[in-house]
């Protein structure tokens, strides 16, 4: 079995860029890919910057994550610790990415045809912990396109 990694700052991918999406689709069609796992580092300075309301949000990834944070402010902000807030933001982002993949007009068909599942994983390097995010709702058979 082979493992491949697609990475981007803050795990923010530009699904609106056709060339990027076409390259991803081509890769998924040609490779033996069983599952896409969206990995989030809980020790990520970028996510901490977002939840601590930094005024210096310069990158595309920071702006996208900040928008997600604002959309879910009342769910994230009441949490007590920075670690809990970062974890919640990461979980929300995994869910958002799963939905974007599952509903993308060029990607969703390949996921179904190839039977590719989508899952998530949270990593916390200082604590040496990995946490799988349940994938049941994002399996190809469970994805409903409306």
C-alpha positions in Angstrom: 0.0 0.0 0.0 1.2 3.5 -0.9 0.7 6.6 1.1 0.7 10.1 -0.5 0.5 13.5 1.0 -1.0 16.6 -0.4 -0.2 19.5 1.8 -1.0 23.2 2.0 -0.5 25.9 4.6 -3.2 25.3 7.3 -4.6 22.5 5.2 -6.4 25.1 3.1 -6.6 24.0 -0.5 -7.7 26.2 -3.4 -10.5 24.1 -4.8 -11.6 27.1 -7.0 -8.4 26.8 -9.0 -9.2 24.5 -12.0 -5.6 23.4 -12.7 -5.1 22.3 -9.1 -8.4 20.4 -9.1 -7.6 18.8 -12.5 -4.3 17.6 -11.1 -5.9 16.1 -8.0 -8.6 14.4 -10.1 -5.9 12.9 -12.4 -4.0 11.7 -9.5 -7.0 10.1 -7.9 -8.0 8.3 -11.2 -4.5 7.0 -11.8 -3.3 6.0 -8.3 -4.5 3.2 -6.0 -6.1 5.6 -3.6 -8.5 4.1 -1.1 -8.9 7.1 1.3 -8.1 10.7 1.5 -7.1 11.6 5.1 -7.2 15.3 6.0 -4.5 15.9 8.7 -4.5 18.8 11.0 -1.6 19.6 13.4 -3.0 20.9 16.7 0.3 22.6 17.5 -0.1 24.8 14.4 0.9 28.4 15.0 -1.4 29.5 12.3 -4.5 28.1 14.0 -3.4 29.6 17.3 -3.0 32.9 15.6 -6.6 32.7 14.3 -8.2 31.8 17.7 -6.2 34.5 19.5 -7.6 37.1 17.1 -4.3 38.2 15.5 -4.6 41.3 13.4 -1.9 40.0 11.0 -3.7 37.6 8.8 -1.9 37.9 5.5 -2.1 34.6 3.8 -5.0 33.0 1.9 -5.0 30.1 4.4 -5.2 32.5 7.4 -8.1 34.4 5.8 -10.0 31.2 5.0 -9.5 29.7 8.5 -10.5 33.1 10.1 -13.7 33.0 8.1 -14.5 29.5 9.3 -13.7 30.6 12.9 -16.0 33.6 12.6 -18.8 31.4 11.1 -18.5 29.2 14.2 -17.4 31.8 16.8 -20.1 30.9 19.3 -19.2 27.2 19.1 -15.4 27.7 19.5 -15.0 30.8 21.7 -16.8 29.5 24.8 -14.3 26.7 25.1 -11.8 27.3 27.9 -8.4 26.5 26.7 -6.5 27.5 23.6 -5.9 23.7 22.9 -9.7 23.0 22.9 -10.4 25.9 20.6 -7.7 24.9 18.1 -9.0 21.3 18.2 -12.6 22.5 17.5 -11.4 24.7 14.7 -9.5 21.8 13.2 -12.5 19.5 13.4 -14.7 22.1 11.8 -12.2 22.5 9.0 -12.0 18.8 8.4 -15.7 18.7 8.1 -15.7 21.7 5.8 -13.0 20.1 3.6 -14.9 16.8 3.4 -18.0 18.6 2.2 -16.0 20.6 -0.3 -14.5 17.5 -1.7 -17.7 15.5 -1.7 -19.6 18.3 -3.4 -17.0 19.6 -5.8 -18.3 19.1 -9.4 -15.0 17.7 -10.7 -14.0 15.6 -7.7 -17.2 14.0 -6.3 -17.7 11.7 -9.3 -14.1 10.4 -9.0 -14.7 9.7 -5.3 -17.8 7.7 -6.1 -16.4 5.9 -9.1 -13.1 4.9 -7.4 -14.8 4.2 -4.0 -12.5 6.7 -2.3 -13.3 7.5 1.4 -12.6 10.7 3.2 -11.4 10.9 6.8 -9.5 13.1 9.1 -6.7 12.9 11.6 -5.6 15.3 14.3 -2.0 15.2 15.4 -0.5 16.7 18.5 3.3 16.4 18.1 4.3 17.8 21.6 2.0 15.2 23.2 2.8 12.5 20.6 -0.9 11.9 20.0 -2.8 10.9 16.9 -6.6 11.0 16.8 -8.6 9.6 13.9 -11.7 11.6 13.1 -14.6 9.3 12.3 -15.2 8.9 8.6 -18.7 7.2 8.5 -20.5 10.4 7.3 -18.0 10.9 4.5 -17.7 7.5 3.0 -18.5 7.6 -0.8 -21.8 5.7 -0.3 -22.9 8.2 2.5 -22.2 11.3 0.5 -25.4 12.9 -0.8 -25.2 15.5 -3.4 -28.1 17.9 -3.4 
